[in-house]
Amino acid sequence: MNNPRPKVRLSRALGVPLTPKSVKYFEARPYPPGVHGRARKQESDYKVRLREKQRLRAQYNIREAQLRNAFAKADKAGGKTGDVLLSDLECRLDALVLRAGFARTIYQARQFVVHRHVLVNGRRVDRPSYRLQPGDVITIAERSRRMDAFQIAAAGGHAENVPPYLDVRHDALAAQLTRLPERKEIPVICDEQLVVEHYSR
C-alpha cells in the first residue's frame, strides 16, 4: 500500500487519479502507461464502455460481481438507471467514510471498516459494502480514536470536500447521511450512461 506505483499505473490507464499520491504522477504523465501510451488510437465502442465501467469500479474499489449486482438492482428500481446506480454505490459505508473525511483514500476507508473501527448507529459494522439509509450515523469506535489517522481526521485533515448529503462533525468523528446523494453531487469521474450501455448490451 505504501508503494504508489501500482495505483499510479492504474490511474494513468483509466485516466483518473485514484489516490492523493497518484495525483502528481498522473499530472506529470496524463496518458496511459507503456511505450504506446502517448499514441492516439481509434477505440471501439466496446472498449470505450469497458474502460468507463473499469473507472467506476476502481473509484469505489469494488469487484466486478459487486458492480454487476448493483447495476441489476438499479435497473429494476425505476428512474434513470445510471443516477440510481451511482447513488446506491455512494451509500456504501466505505464510500461515506471517505467522503466524510475520516480516511484519505477508498482503500484506507475499506481497511478501517474491515478492521472494525467504524460504527453505524452505535453498532460495529465490518462490511464495506453495507448500504446506509438517510438518517444513519457513522462514528469511529472510542478505542480507535487515538490512532494517528483518526487524530488527523478529527482535526479536519481531509475535510475540504465533504458533500452536501453528509452532516459531519469532525471533532466528534461523527457523520450523518441526511438524504440520498444526487448525481451532480457525487465526486466520481464517470460517464455512467456508458456503464449502463456496457451492461445492457
Secondary structure in CASP SS format (residue, H / E / C, confidence):
PFRMAT SS
TARGET T0000
AUTHOR 0000-0000-0000
METHOD secondary structure of the structure
MODEL  1
M C 1.00
N C 1.00
N C 1.00
P C 1.00
R H 1.00
P H 1.00
K H 1.00
V H 1.00
R H 1.00
L H 1.00
S H 1.00
R H 1.00
A H 1.00
L H 1.00
G C 1.00
V C 1.00
P C 1.00
L C 1.00
T C 1.00
P H 1.00
K H 1.00
S H 1.00
V H 1.00
K H 1.00
Y H 1.00
F H 1.00
E H 1.00
A H 1.00
R C 1.00
P C 1.00
Y C 1.00
P C 1.00
P C 1.00
G C 1.00
V C 1.00
H C 1.00
G C 1.00
R C 1.00
A C 1.00
R C 1.00
K C 1.00
Q C 1.00
E C 1.00
S C 1.00
D H 1.00
Y H 1.00
K H 1.00
V H 1.00
R H 1.00
L H 1.00
R H 1.00
E H 1.00
K H 1.00
Q H 1.00
R H 1.00
L H 1.00
R H 1.00
A H 1.00
Q H 1.00
Y H 1.00
N C 1.00
I C 1.00
R C 1.00
E H 1.00
A H 1.00
Q H 1.00
L H 1.00
R H 1.00
N H 1.00
A H 1.00
F H 1.00
A H 1.00
K H 1.00
A H 1.00
D H 1.00
K H 1.00
A H 1.00
G C 1.00
G C 1.00
K C 1.00
T H 1.00
G H 1.00
D H 1.00
V H 1.00
L H 1.00
L H 1.00
S H 1.00
D H 1.00
L H 1.00
E H 1.00
C C 1.00
R E 1.00
L H 1.00
D H 1.00
A H 1.00
L H 1.00
V H 1.00
L H 1.00
R H 1.00
A C 1.00
G C 1.00
F C 1.00
A C 1.00
R C 1.00
T C 1.00
I H 1.00
Y H 1.00
Q H 1.00
A H 1.00
R H 1.00
Q H 1.00
F H 1.00
V H 1.00
V H 1.00
H C 1.00
R C 1.00
H C 1.00
V E 1.00
L E 1.00
V E 1.00
N C 1.00
G C 1.00
R E 1.00
R E 1.00
V C 1.00
D C 1.00
R C 1.00
P C 1.00
S C 1.00
Y C 1.00
R E 1.00
L C 1.00
Q C 1.00
P C 1.00
G C 1.00
D C 1.00
V E 1.00
I E 1.00
T E 1.00
I E 1.00
A C 1.00
E H 1.00
R H 1.00
S H 1.00
R C 1.00
R C 1.00
M C 1.00
D H 1.00
A H 1.00
F H 1.00
Q H 1.00
I H 1.00
A H 1.00
A H 1.00
A C 1.00
G C 1.00
G C 1.00
H C 1.00
A C 1.00
E C 1.00
N C 1.00
V C 1.00
P C 1.00
P C 1.00
Y C 1.00
L E 1.00
D E 1.00
V E 1.00
R E 1.00
H H 1.00
D H 1.00
A H 1.00
L C 1.00
A E 1.00
A E 1.00
Q E 1.00
L E 1.00
T C 1.00
R C 1.00
L C 1.00
P C 1.00
E C 1.00
R H 1.00
K H 1.00
E H 1.00
I C 1.00
P C 1.00
V C 1.00
I C 1.00
C C 1.00
D C 1.00
E H 1.00
Q H 1.00
L H 1.00
V H 1.00
V H 1.00
E H 1.00
H H 1.00
Y H 1.00
S H 1.00
R C 1.00
END
